[in-house]
Amino acid sequence: MDAGLVRVWDVDSNELVFESRPSPGRIRAVTFSDTGRCLTWGCGDGTVRAWEPATDRESERLGDTGGWVRSIALDPAARYIGVGTGSGEIQVWDRATATLCCRLVGHSGRVLSLAFAPGLDRLISAAADGTIRLWSLTDGSELCQLRVDASLLTCVADASRGRVLLATPHHVTLVRLHDASQGPSIDAG
């Protein structure tokens, strides 16, 4: 990924299988679906693009997300795309119709990581404002949040196991998400 260039290589054969220059700006986020049937990336111009290896075609192009894309996630069925922006807004798009399903507002810093929880109506987000949030996609509400560190640099979410691994300049922390009968919660450690 350099200056808007996306390349996909076959690791076994060391052959280039896909190349696209979809944007003149930087590509800040990229992800494959769980099945490997869709590669999605977010561009510096605020657009989101997807490519399907099986058909070797660009499957969709979402319009302007209102700012540079900082993180991106696909739900387990690759039906929805979650887009975290540099402004802190999160958008969830329907891939089939290329329509915006909901906007999630609450973060005040760039969204560093997103993950859909499988089989649930949940999205996990972590942002540079030092918070992790659990969202309901049904009504777009924030279910709970945890402030971890204002210097949060990066993170990776494993929604299937309800965990987020966070990195700051000083330490790495594992955070667990709970969606129990008493309500959703997030615990560090």
N, C-alpha and C positions, 0 to 999 in steps of 0.2 A: 504494500500500500504506500504509494509515493505520488504526491501531486495528483491525487484523484485516480490513480491507477489501481485496479483490482486484478490480481492474478491468482489462479488456482492451479496447483501442481498435483499430479498423481505421484504419491510418495514412492510406490513400488517401482514405477517405470521412469521416474524423474522427468516426465513429460508435462508440458504445459497443456492443460485441458480447457482453460477459459481465461480470457483477458478482456477487460473493459475499462475504458476511461470515461466513466459516467459524469465526472464533475471536474471542473478546473481547480477546485479547492481540495483541501485535505479530507481524507476519510478518517473519521474519529472512532467509528464503531463498526464491528462486523461480527456476524454469528451464523453458524449453521443450525438448521433445525435438528431436533433429536434424531430424526431418521436420516439426516444427511441429504434430504431431497430438496432443500431450499437454502440458499446462501443469501443473507440479507445484509445490507450495509447502509450506513447513514453518512451523508456528505456534508461538507462544510457550507454548501449553499442551502442547507435545510431540507433537501430532498432525501427520500428513502427509496432504495431500489432493491429488487430481489431477482435472483437467477436460479433456475431449476436445472441441475446437471443432467437429469434424464432427457430433457428436451433441448438442452443447450440454448435456452432462450431466456430473455428477461421477462419474468412473469408479471411484474407490476412495477409501477413507479408512483409513489405517493407524492402529492403536492408539497408545497412549502409547509414545514412544520413550525414556522415562525421564529426560527433561530437555528444555530448550528447544532447538529445532532451529536450528543456526547456518549450515549449508550443506547443499546438496542437489544431486544429480546423477542423470541418467538415462543408462543405457547406450545405445549407438547404436541398438539395436532397441527401446528403451523398454520392455524386459521387466523390468529391475531398477531399483530406486531406491536410491541411496546416500544415507545421512543422517549428517551430522556434527553432533555435539551439543556443547553448551557445556562438558560435562565432559571432552571429548576422545575419547569413544567414537565409533566409526563402526559403523553398522548397514547391512546390505544386505538389502533386502526384495524378494520376488518379487511383482510387480504383479498377476499373474493370480490368485494364491491369497491375497494379503495376509499372507504368512507371512515370518517372519524367517529368512533364509538363513544369515547369519553375523554375528558381532560381531568387530570389529577393535579391539584394545586396544593402546595404546602411547603415544599423545599425552597430554601432561599439561596442555594448554591447549585452549581452544575450537578446533574444526576450522573453519578459514576457507574452505577450498576443497576440492572433490572433483572427480575426472574419471575416467571409465572409459576404458581403452585399447581401441580398436575391434579386434574379432577376437581379442583376447587375454583371458586370465583375470587381468587386472590392474586395480588401482584406485590412483590417485595421490591423496595427501592432503597438505595443508599446514596447519599449526596455529600458534596464537599462542605455543606453546612454542619456536618458532624452528626447527622441523624439517619436512622434506619426507620422506614415506615412500612406498615402493612396496610394494603388498600383492599376495599371491596370493589369489584368491577361492576357489580349489579347496580349500585347507586353512586359510585364514584366517591365514597366516603373513606376517610382515613380511620382505620380500626384501632391502630395503636402506633406508638413511636418510641424509640429509645435514642437518647442523646449519648453518643459514644466518645467523640473527641472532635473538637472544632478543626483539628488538623488532619482529618481523614483524607488520605491520598488516593486509595484505590480499594476495591473490594470485589469479591466474587460471591454470587448467591447460588446455593444449591437448594432450590425450592422443594424438590422431591423429598429431601431429608429435613427441611425446615432449618437450614443453617446459612449463615453469612460469615465469610472470613474477611476481616477488615485489616488494613495496614495503615499505620500512621508513621511519622518519622521516628517514633519512640518504641512502638510495640506492634505485635500482631495479635488480634483477638478473635475468638470464635464466638458467634452470637447464635442463640437458638430461638426459633419462633414457636409459639404454642397457640393453637386454635382450639382451646378446650371449652368445656361447658360453661365455665365462669367467664368466658370471653377471651379474645386474642390477647397475647402478651409477648414481649420480647425480653429475653434474659441474656446478659453478657456472661461468658465463662463456660 
